[in-house]
Amino acid sequence: MDTVISIENVSYHYPDAAENVLKNVSLAIPAGSFTAILGHNGSGKSTLAKLCNAILIPTEGRVTVNGLDTSLEDNLIPVRRTVGMVFQNPDNQIVASVVEDDVAFAPENLGVESAEIRRRVDDALRRVGMYEFRLHAPHLLSGGQKQRIAIAGVLAMQPKILVLDEPTAMLDPLGRKEVLSTVEELRAETGMTVLLITHHMDECIGADRVIVVSDGQLVMDGAPGEVFSRVEELRALGLDVPDTTETLYELRKAGLDLPLDALTIDACADVLAGLFTKSAE
Amino acid sequence: MLKDITLGQYFPGDTLVHRLDPRTKLISVVLDFIALFTANNWLSTAVVALTLILAVALSRIKPRALLKGMKPLMFIVVFTAVLNLFYTEGHVIAQFWIFRITSEGLRRTILMVLRIFLLVSCTFLLTYTTSPLQLTDGLEQLLRPLKKLRFPVHELAMMMSIALRFIPTLIEETDKIMSAQKARGADFETGGLMRRARALLPVLVPLFVSALRRADELATAMECRCYHGGEGRTRMKTLQMHTADHLTLLFWIGVLCCVIVLKRFGL
């Protein structure tokens, strides 16, 4: 598969900080993949996200998006329209007082023709299931709805990659579900590359690949089943494991022979059901 | 309590006046102002008044809403009326103690009060029938020629629309902070003016801190969506003048001419 984002030996230093937030990180994101980046606060995961669309330029090393070096001024707009970014607080990403005007913001900036903007806005709003709300005022919508508007606002640029920086951190459980299923549908329909930055373990279960960031370094990288099986290591890093893994892990400690990589609730239920039928025999 | 504040009072509707291009309405208001300041006699003022009554009727805005808007201006109206009524020289028609009312004074007072009332109603009609966003768009378009003089037209319009977008968000936030302070025993309702002003300080500080943080995040989000100033920017909704707009403008020019002609007759 083609690499769409390539991060090569990147270090980043905030101007007023004592040490590097990211230390010599290398990472390649293949096209069409769904990668989850995990880490607790201050691990450098948000910095990693902002490096992907030239909001931050690496202090050392190189980031390329579709082969374009993010540190070059001329690549700024092409990079940003390729990598769409959604942030934590939906209120602080919405620019206009009417939903459809907000979604139109990015294509307007790109100088797209009026009729084409209209088409893209309607399409983006339908994709996130907010078309009926196009004439509403954003501040009257729920957190999950606002975040879907923010996603639509990014989709209207027609990006190849979607980077979500803790998109559910400020939402209630219902809003979280809404946003995650929207992302899931988008992936299924468009095959878009998704980079999800989060500290909720449960949100990583559906990913192809989970990367754990700690203290500016990538400490784990693998399929979700693989990463979450390393329960002790994750705990040492101050991270939790999904409830499913937690259950299986505790049962294993109690002496039962169970696999740790049954991550989804259904898979976990099957394992537990198997346990009961075995003991019944 | 803060929810009661209505900024940019706009009454949504679908009348002829609502549908007009915001530029047409802005120009009409300017023409109306010129006409009102030109009008100096009964007939010319009456013409302007009639056109405004027609506009109000077409917009289906309740006259009561217009009168309500006048309330804060009552002081100025009374002040102007008193000045004109008692301090105009001329033919005395009534006198008591040190006050003297002249017929010229009476005439001038009525015309003045009428003029202020018409001026204010006209601006209210504009804000009542045009959404703040449309107004900003209209202003940006109308002021576009000033760009040549390096006047930051686009930036100003962008700032206005973002300010409008964040007013409800910040009001909500203020409410939250005030509730939090009240829960910890803050008292905003009693005491004199100074005391109450001082009580607001613990509300304003967190509000400013949060507003600055919001501004910072919004700027990043705007950059992520490829914002790079007004250059090369297109709009989804372009303003378009229709026949109704042209007719309205012609109508207002007609009214203005009419007023100028009537002024000559000095009725």
Chai-1 contact restraints between the chains, C-beta under 6 A:
chainA,res_idxA,chainB,res_idxB,connection_type,confidence,min_distance_angstrom,max_distance_angstrom,comment,restraint_id
A,I55,B,T220,contact,1.0,0.0,6.0,A-B,restraint_1
A,I77,B,C226,contact,1.0,0.0,6.0,A-B,restraint_2
A,R80,B,C226,contact,1.0,0.0,6.0,A-B,restraint_3
A,R81,B,C226,contact,1.0,0.0,6.0,A-B,restraint_4
A,M85,B,C224,contact,1.0,0.0,6.0,A-B,restraint_5
A,F87,B,A221,contact,1.0,0.0,6.0,A-B,restraint_6
A,D91,B,T169,contact,1.0,0.0,6.0,A-B,restraint_7
A,N92,B,R214,contact,1.0,0.0,6.0,A-B,restraint_8
A,N92,B,E217,contact,1.0,0.0,6.0,A-B,restraint_9
A,N92,B,L218,contact,1.0,0.0,6.0,A-B,restraint_10
A,Q93,B,A221,contact,1.0,0.0,6.0,A-B,restraint_11
A,S97,B,L133,contact,1.0,0.0,6.0,A-B,restraint_12
A,S97,B,L164,contact,1.0,0.0,6.0,A-B,restraint_13
A,S97,B,R165,contact,1.0,0.0,6.0,A-B,restraint_14
A,A104,B,M236,contact,1.0,0.0,6.0,A-B,restraint_15
A,F105,B,R225,contact,1.0,0.0,6.0,A-B,restraint_16
A,A106,B,R225,contact,1.0,0.0,6.0,A-B,restraint_17
A,A106,B,C226,contact,1.0,0.0,6.0,A-B,restraint_18
A,E108,B,R233,contact,1.0,0.0,6.0,A-B,restraint_19
A,E108,B,T234,contact,1.0,0.0,6.0,A-B,restraint_20
A,E108,B,R235,contact,1.0,0.0,6.0,A-B,restraint_21
A,N109,B,C226,contact,1.0,0.0,6.0,A-B,restraint_22
A,N109,B,Y227,contact,1.0,0.0,6.0,A-B,restraint_23
A,N109,B,R233,contact,1.0,0.0,6.0,A-B,restraint_24
A,L110,B,C226,contact,1.0,0.0,6.0,A-B,restraint_25
A,G111,B,G232,contact,1.0,0.0,6.0,A-B,restraint_26
A,G111,B,T234,contact,1.0,0.0,6.0,A-B,restraint_27
A,S114,B,M236,contact,1.0,0.0,6.0,A-B,restraint_28
A,S114,B,T238,contact,1.0,0.0,6.0,A-B,restraint_29
A,I117,B,M236,contact,1.0,0.0,6.0,A-B,restraint_30
A,R118,B,M236,contact,1.0,0.0,6.0,A-B,restraint_31
A,H139,B,P168,contact,1.0,0.0,6.0,A-B,restraint_32
A,H139,B,T169,contact,1.0,0.0,6.0,A-B,restraint_33
